[in-house]
Amino acid sequence: MGVSLNTPLSKALKRTLFLLVVAVLVLGVIAAQFGHTEAADKSVVRIRLSIDTTTSFSFSLNGNYSINGNPDISLASGSYTVRLESGTLRLYSGSSVIASGSSIKITELMPPASGMNLASIRTTRYGTNNYRGDIEFRISSGAITAINHIYLEYYLYGVVPHEMSNSWPIEALKAQAVTARTYAVRYMGSGTFDLNDTSSNQVYKGFNPAHDNAIRAVNETAKTVLKCGNELVPTYYAASNGGFVSIPQHVWSASSAIRPYHVTMLDPYDTRNTWSMQEVLIFPKAITSSNRIAYQYMSSGSMVAGSSTLSGNAERYFKILALPAAASKGYIAAVTDDIEIQGINRMVAHTYAGNHGIPDYTGTNSSLFFRFADVTMTVLAYRYATPQEELETGSALIREPVTVDFTISFDKLKESGGLYRAFENSSLRAVVVEETATSWHIYNRRYGHGVGMSQRGAQTQAREGRTYQQILGFYYPNTGFETLNISPPILQPPESDTGTSNATIVNCTNYVNVRSSPSTAYPAIGRAFAGARITVTQPHATQEWHKIDFGGIDAYIFAYYIQLDAPEPTQTPEPTQAPEPTQAPEPTQAPEPTQAPEPTQTSAPTSTPAPMPSKPAIVQSGTVSVGTLNVRSGPGTSHAVIGRVFADAQVEIVQPNAVSGWHKIWHSSQEAFVSSDYIKLNDDLTPETKGVITASVLNVRSGAGTSFLAVGSLKKGDSVDIITLNAAPKWHKIVFGGSAAYVHADYVNTGSVPAPGTGSSVIYAAVNASAVNLRQSPSTGSKILKTLSRGEVVQILESGTTWHKVKHGGIEGYMFAQYITPSSTLYGTVNASVLNVRSSASTSASILGRLVKDETVEITQTGSTWHKIRYQSSTAYVYASYIKLS
């Protein structure tokens, strides 16, 4: 696997990079000889992304990356293109070729302090999404293929919310996380990739931090898989099993070995779920003019009346089969008009569909799915009168009820284009006959193969209070749990650190240019990233420039961007901590997965951030009051240093004084701790209500009184977020310009905020087909922006007869109207920056968590001041003024 580099470096740098390339080449050959170690230890899974079959593919990077894992060769944030030219892949930045070879791997380095590494990639099925991990480009069948090498747990962040829904109960999501994890590990192995990103394996759409419930479910089941003895269980799952759990031998290979977890059973949880896909023909035992054969189908969680054409087809089919039976008894039965159905007396299904007759592990044969049914039906039919009857009645014909027997084929009721087709959902796979007190029901059910876990069944079980362990125990009996020995890859810093580093890159958001000579007139030969550790070989080599060692080459960085280490000690020692008291888990924060021990650290942090991409609510901010302050992985000086913050820097505080003397903060996309002695707390800016300015112009002051400085003004009609009503007599504390300030209460109307539900109505709808395209314009020839799966929810912006204009994930476009169904569930959208979720309808009630702007919640009961909502499978309350109802 050869790789060549083309960058405008000096001759010395080219010689250095040439040696590095040779090393990469040799290591690549060695790796090929000894196999793929990532798959061997199960930490990293390789996902083939569904990109176009193409010879040119563009993508963008945001963060710190290298080529083939060489930290001395950095890729800046920006757009890139891979092209297949003359049998070779070439990576372009603009018109410049950066690398080439038979394969090119874009490898993560330690991310910038401001966030995580993300690659933005457009797939043919799902549109543009962000992806964590490494991106490898290879040649396959004369085209470019893209493979995402990603830590297993991070992969699941992009699977769980798309195989289920992020809004589903947490225990159902946990069950999905364990099954998806186990499934993925079973498929890790040889070849160039392990899994596809489609439903042929598992739907994977990259990383979206908004899927907080799914991320929490992955974190709270971290590394857990299902096993039976020493065997990983094949954790098949599907949307709905139609009320019966099948085994693989029923659906696929009849000759495969029966395992202890291959147990068939009824699944009442699936059929109790009103969202399980199904359609039904209802045959009354006594048919009247108002109670006839009917067809219904599931729509938005309810069974609704369907086409009379379908029920008419079923009636005609039954009559056709009844005619010869009636004729054999001497009745006039040549055409369907000769008879009239009076009722269905009996319906007995028989003859197993496919392989459903195969017994399970327990020797039981209890499948519900058959191909035929024997029917006994009463019809009104004519016969010729006997002479005596004709003498008594004056009629040559006698009309009377007659009982007929015949056999129906369920395939005829499902036959596409057939004369008797009475079911229209061709995605449903199994027919079931059920009897009620007054009718016979023929159901068409089972969306998916029906083996293993029913996702709709799991949803019902979770709603009814069952844990994910109980859910999985039901669908995969005779199995147990095991924890994998995996850990995220350790990312290298953006440049080599020989252990002699003596300075830190500061005063920049992302990176600073490294130049060949001490002047901006000279070209940049590379970049040093924010927070990186470097080696300064000559401080102030000129008045404003430091000389540094840059990969063995003398180079220069403007001195403003370098903070030199001071002689030890460099700061006041942080206080020795007493053992941390046992903490109750925070109600809104998913615990971090257990981490492998961090390697011994040099002065440059090299550990991977803990897998906590879902940003928690920030309750306060603070200002660093010391020159340099260590950021640690835990509350105490014995914990590893994972970063540094500098004088006057702002830190985001998740929990003030989480442990005595230590604040829990959000730093570099993970939770961390800093000593509270060196943080000056800013105001808590979480609003509790809103207000509207009633004065023409109202001064905003730094304190609660007219003697305080006016820091700005508001005009009549302006809306303000109020932190504390009457924080001082006649003064409200508000949010102004990102800080706390005060306004006179007499000129703020807290009762004139628009009432819940006023303003423009928001309509949500659910996708009712397996895959529906979101297009740029209302035409099948327009560009596909993304593809949505069944059950995903969109906001309808404009309704039309053929196309609806919708919004999904911040993207507006058009979807074919017949494939989305308006939802009857009441939703609301948060219109405040941060909104407290409380245990009861009072500002004094405990805070269960926080919602952020534009987040959607399910409203179970509206109120004038407080709305009752469903929050993490429980009941909670939010202030009504900050919710826009659908």
Stockholm file with secondary structure:
# STOCKHOLM 1.0

chainA/1-886         MGVSLNTPLSKALKRTLFLLVVAVLVLGVIAAQFGHTEAADKSVVRIRLSIDTTTSFSFSLNGNYSINGNPDISLASGSYTVRLESGTLRLYSGSSVIASGSSIKITELMPPASGMNLASIRTTRYGTNNYRGDIEFRISSGAITAINHIYLEYYLYGVVPHEMSNSWPIEALKAQAVTARTYAVRYMGSGTFDLNDTSSNQVYKGFNPAHDNAIRAVNETAKTVLKCGNELVPTYYAASNGGFVSIPQHVWSASSAIRPYHVTMLDPYDTRNTWSMQEVLIFPKAITSSNRIAYQYMSSGSMVAGSSTLSGNAERYFKILALPAAASKGYIAAVTDDIEIQGINRMVAHTYAGNHGIPDYTGTNSSLFFRFADVTMTVLAYRYATPQEELETGSALIREPVTVDFTISFDKLKESGGLYRAFENSSLRAVVVEETATSWHIYNRRYGHGVGMSQRGAQTQAREGRTYQQILGFYYPNTGFETLNISPPILQPPESDTGTSNATIVNCTNYVNVRSSPSTAYPAIGRAFAGARITVTQPHATQEWHKIDFGGIDAYIFAYYIQLDAPEPTQTPEPTQAPEPTQAPEPTQAPEPTQAPEPTQTSAPTSTPAPMPSKPAIVQSGTVSVGTLNVRSGPGTSHAVIGRVFADAQVEIVQPNAVSGWHKIWHSSQEAFVSSDYIKLNDDLTPETKGVITASVLNVRSGAGTSFLAVGSLKKGDSVDIITLNAAPKWHKIVFGGSAAYVHADYVNTGSVPAPGTGSSVIYAAVNASAVNLRQSPSTGSKILKTLSRGEVVQILESGTTWHKVKHGGIEGYMFAQYITPSSTLYGTVNASVLNVRSSASTSASILGRLVKDETVEITQTGSTWHKIRYQSSTAYVYASYIKLS
#=GR chainA/1-886 SS CCCEECCCCCHHHHHHHHHHHHHHHHHHHHHHHHCCHHHHTTSEEEEEECCCSCSEEEEEEESCEEETTEEEEEECSEEEEEEEETTEEEEEETTEEEEEESEEEEEECCCCTTCCCEEEEEETTTEEEEECSEEEEEEETTEEEEEEEEEHHHHHHTTHHHHTTTTSCHHHHHHHHHHHHHHHHHHCCSSSCSEESSTTSCCCCCBCTTCHHHHHHHHHTTTEEEEETTEECCCCEESCCTTEEBCHHHHSCTTSCCCTTCCCEECHHHHHCTTSCCEEEEEESSCBTTBCCEEEEEETTEEEECCHHHHHHHHHHHHHHHHHHHHTTTCBCSSGGGEEEEEEEEEEEEEESTTTTSCCTTSCCCCCCEEEEEEEEEEEEEEECCHHHHHHHSCSEEEEEEEEEEEEEHHHHHCTTCTTCCCCCTTEEEEEEEECSSEEEEEEEEESCCBSEEHHHHHHHHHTTCCHHHHHHHHSTTCEEEECCCCCCCCCCSSCCCSCCCEEECSCSSEEEEESSSSTTSCEEEEEETTCEEEEEEEEEETTEEEEEETTEEEEEEGGGEEECCSSCCSCCCCCCCCCCCCCCCTTCCCCCCCCCCCCCCSSCCCCCCSCCSCCCCCEEEEECSSEEEEESSSSTTSCEEEEEETTCEEEEEEEEEETTEEEEEETTEEEEEEGGGEEECCCCCCCEEEEECSSEEEEESSSSTTSCEEEEEETTCEEEEEEEEEETTEEEEEETTEEEEEEGGGEETTCSCCTTCSSCCEEEEECSSEEEEESSSSTTSCEEEEEETTCEEEEEECCSSEEEEEETTEEEEEEGGGEEECCSCEEEECSSEEEEESSSSTTSCEEEEEETTCEEEEEECCSSEEEEEETTEEEEEEGGGEEEC
#=GC SS_cons         CCCEECCCCCHHHHHHHHHHHHHHHHHHHHHHHHCCHHHHTTSEEEEEECCCSCSEEEEEEESCEEETTEEEEEECSEEEEEEEETTEEEEEETTEEEEEESEEEEEECCCCTTCCCEEEEEETTTEEEEECSEEEEEEETTEEEEEEEEEHHHHHHTTHHHHTTTTSCHHHHHHHHHHHHHHHHHHCCSSSCSEESSTTSCCCCCBCTTCHHHHHHHHHTTTEEEEETTEECCCCEESCCTTEEBCHHHHSCTTSCCCTTCCCEECHHHHHCTTSCCEEEEEESSCBTTBCCEEEEEETTEEEECCHHHHHHHHHHHHHHHHHHHHTTTCBCSSGGGEEEEEEEEEEEEEESTTTTSCCTTSCCCCCCEEEEEEEEEEEEEEECCHHHHHHHSCSEEEEEEEEEEEEEHHHHHCTTCTTCCCCCTTEEEEEEEECSSEEEEEEEEESCCBSEEHHHHHHHHHTTCCHHHHHHHHSTTCEEEECCCCCCCCCCSSCCCSCCCEEECSCSSEEEEESSSSTTSCEEEEEETTCEEEEEEEEEETTEEEEEETTEEEEEEGGGEEECCSSCCSCCCCCCCCCCCCCCCTTCCCCCCCCCCCCCCSSCCCCCCSCCSCCCCCEEEEECSSEEEEESSSSTTSCEEEEEETTCEEEEEEEEEETTEEEEEETTEEEEEEGGGEEECCCCCCCEEEEECSSEEEEESSSSTTSCEEEEEETTCEEEEEEEEEETTEEEEEETTEEEEEEGGGEETTCSCCTTCSSCCEEEEECSSEEEEESSSSTTSCEEEEEETTCEEEEEECCSSEEEEEETTEEEEEEGGGEEECCSCEEEECSSEEEEESSSSTTSCEEEEEETTCEEEEEECCSSEEEEEETTEEEEEEGGGEEEC
//
